[in-house]
Amino acid sequence: MNVKLHAVTDASGRPLSFLVTAGQVSDYTAAAALLDNLPKAQWLLGDSG
């Protein structure tokens, strides 16, 4: 079994919110859940490793 950790951070890399999902769950599911918690921003940087 594996898991994925999804995080929203501020510009300094400090965590604002986390979400843990099962490894086989699509990243889109986590992104949709975290989008509502995003603060107002001028730009967004995303990474998929």
C-alpha positions as a printed NumPy array, in Angstrom:
array([[  0.   ,   0.   ,   0.   ],
       [  1.236,   3.497,  -0.778],
       [ -0.048,   7.011,  -0.137],
       [  0.368,  10.45 ,  -1.649],
       [  0.782,  13.651,   0.332],
       [ -0.666,  16.757,  -1.302],
       [  0.146,  20.165,   0.164],
       [ -0.652,  23.834,  -0.275],
       [  2.17 ,  26.121,   0.858],
       [  2.752,  29.856,   0.996],
       [  5.48 ,  31.664,  -0.952],
       [  8.046,  30.723,   1.703],
       [  7.188,  27.027,   1.482],
       [  5.338,  26.947,   4.801],
       [  2.451,  24.465,   4.763],
       [ -1.088,  25.844,   4.767],
       [ -3.023,  22.613,   4.262],
       [ -2.383,  18.928,   3.605],
       [ -4.337,  16.063,   2.131],
       [ -3.317,  12.402,   2.178],
       [ -4.782,  10.074,  -0.441],
       [ -4.277,   6.451,  -1.403],
       [ -1.564,   5.931,  -3.998],
       [ -3.965,   4.837,  -6.737],
       [ -6.231,   7.913,  -6.36 ],
       [ -5.931,  10.478,  -9.159],
       [ -4.119,  13.718,  -8.353],
       [ -7.108,  15.581,  -9.773],
       [ -9.201,  14.404,  -6.832],
       [ -6.805,  15.945,  -4.321],
       [ -6.374,  19.118,  -6.362],
       [-10.127,  19.682,  -6.489],
       [-10.357,  19.215,  -2.723],
       [ -7.502,  21.64 ,  -2.019],
       [ -8.511,  24.372,  -4.485],
       [-11.216,  25.674,  -2.18 ],
       [ -8.607,  26.263,   0.538],
       [ -6.201,  28.268,  -1.614],
       [ -5.542,  31.838,  -0.498],
       [ -5.714,  34.717,  -2.973],
       [ -2.55 ,  34.738,  -5.072],
       [ -1.074,  36.479,  -8.099],
       [  0.402,  33.23 ,  -9.448],
       [  0.323,  29.497,  -8.809],
       [  3.197,  27.028,  -9.075],
       [  2.293,  23.361,  -9.407],
       [  4.492,  20.297,  -9.553],
       [  3.769,  16.69 , -10.341],
       [  6.692,  14.449,  -9.484]])
